């Protein structure tokens, strides 16, 4: 881990990853780019991170793309997904994950600057978004590799109802009300959002 520094970009498993944290000889990393577009779940039903198809995919098919040596360096961890702070929607059961999405709290309070004041003390007219002028928005912006446009990406936290999940808007703002986990804005359309996997990597 000596060569890893918070904020540095490291290659692993065919992707570029940004180092978010270093603890006890392991690094928390997230893909620098949005690596694909997928719905949060494969059915339009009440769901939490624990049971969603995106978690199943990341810890199954996506995880299995890594080599045996790479898998040996990915550390399983227990994730807690807090309830939605504004709407009190349940975050669901704790999960043991090898690959995961970040939570709203991790993105707003820990790894992309501290916007906790906006999370825990919303303005009286705030219902769906953080303030668009949040000083940390720029740190959360992401785009797909080889794409010039910023795109929105999923977090694992629940939205205002259990058929929505919180996301980071293309401008870096936090959509606390959430986007639909599957159902799009047109008849039979799918709501597919950006995926930025995260994991803990041992040296």
N, C-alpha and C positions, 0 to 999 in steps of 0.2 A: 504493500500500500504506500510505500515511500514515494513512488512516482505519481500517486493520485493526490490531487488537491481539489478542494471544493470549488466548483465552477469550471474545472477542466473537462475536456472532451476526451473520452477514451473509446477505443474500438473493442467490441466484444460481440461474438456470434454473428458477424456480418453487418452490424449496425454501429452507428456512433451514439455514444451515451454521455450525458452530462452528469457529473458527480454532484450530488445534493448534500451528502452527509458522510462522515467517516466515524465509525465507532468500533472499538475492539477489533481492529484489524479487518474490518469489512466496510465496503462502500455502498451507500444507497445511490443507485443510478437510474436515470430515466432517459428514454430515447430522445435525442436532440430534435428529431423531426417526428411528425405524425407519420407512422409507418403504413397505415391502412385505414379504411373507412368501414365501420361495422355498426349494426344496431346494438344497443345495450342488452336486449333480450330478443328471443325469437318468437315471442307471442305478446300480444297487447294485454297483459294481465298485471295485477299487483305483484311486485317483485322487489327484492333487495339484492345487494351485492352477493350475499351468500349463495343465492340460488340462480343468479342470472346466467344466461348463456355466454356472455362475454367473459365472465370469470372462468367458466368451464373451458372455453376455447383457449384462454391464455395459459391455464395450468395443464392443458392437455395438448391439443394439436400444436399450438405455438411453442410451448416448452419442449416438445419432442423434436423440434427443428434443431435444437442445440446438440452438439456432440456430447459424448459421454464425459469427456474431460471438462467441457463447459458446464454441463449439468452438475458436476461434482463441486463446482464453485458457487452455485446458486443456493443461497441459504433460505430454507423455509422459515417463515415468520408467522406469528399470530397477529392479524389485523383487527382492530376495533374500528367500526364505522359509526361515528356518533349520529344521533338523530339530527334532522335538519334544524338548525338553530332558529330560523325564522318561522317555520311552519310546523315544527315538532313531529314531522313524519319520521317513522321508525327507520333507524339505520340497519336493523336486523342483527343476526347472530354474529359473534366473532368468527373469523375464518382463519384457517391455516393456508397460506399462499406461498408459492414460489415466485409467481409473476402476478402483478396486481396493478390496479390504477390507484393514483393518489386520492386521498380524501379532500374534501373542501377545506378542512382545517389545516392539512399539511400544505396545501397550495396557498392559502391566504395568510397563515400565521407563522410558517416555519421556513419553507424552502425557496420562496420567491419574494422575500421581503415580508414585513410584519404589517398586515392590514387588519389585525384582530379588532381594532376599535370599530371598524366598519361592520365586521361580522357580529360583534356582540352588542353594538349600540347603533342600530340602524336609524336613519332619519325618519321622521314621521311620515314622509311621503314615499319612502322606499318600500316597494312591494316585491319587485322582481329582480332587481339588479343592485350591484354595488354602485357607488358613485362612478360615473364615467371618467372622472378626473382623478381616480385613485392613482397615487404616485407609483404604485407597484404594477400597474397594468402591463407596462412594457416588458416586464420580466417574464410574464406568463404567455406572451404571444408565441405562437408556433405555426409552422407551415409544413406542408408535405415536402419530402425531398424532391428536388428538381422542379419545384413549383414556386412561382413568384408571389402567389396570393396567400395571405394568412388564413387559417381555417380554425373552426372551433373543435374542441376535443373534450372527451368524456372525463368526468371524475366518478368515483365509485359511490358518492353520497346521494341520498334520495332527494328528489325535488319536492315541490309543495304537495304532491300526491304520489302514490306508490306506482304510478305508471309513467313517472318522469324521473330523470336523474340529472344531477347538477352538472354543469359543463363550464368550460372556459371559452368565452366568445373570441372571435377572430381579433378583436381589439384588446384582448387580455382581461376584459371585465368578467366578473363571475355571474353566471346565470343561476341564481339560487332557486328560482322557480323550477328550473330544469327543462330539458327537452324530452319529448316523448321517446320512450324506450324502443319503440318500433314504428308506430303509426306516423306517417308523414303528413304533409299539409295538403296532399291531393289524394283523390280516391285510389285506394290500394297502393299508395306510395309508402316507401320505407324511410324512416328517419335514421340515416347512417351518419355517425359522428366519427371524428378523428380518434385514433387509438395511439396513446403514448405509454407503452408498458414501463413499469418500474420493477426493480428487484434489488435485493441485497447480495453483493458479490464479495466472496472471500478472496484473499490474495493467493 
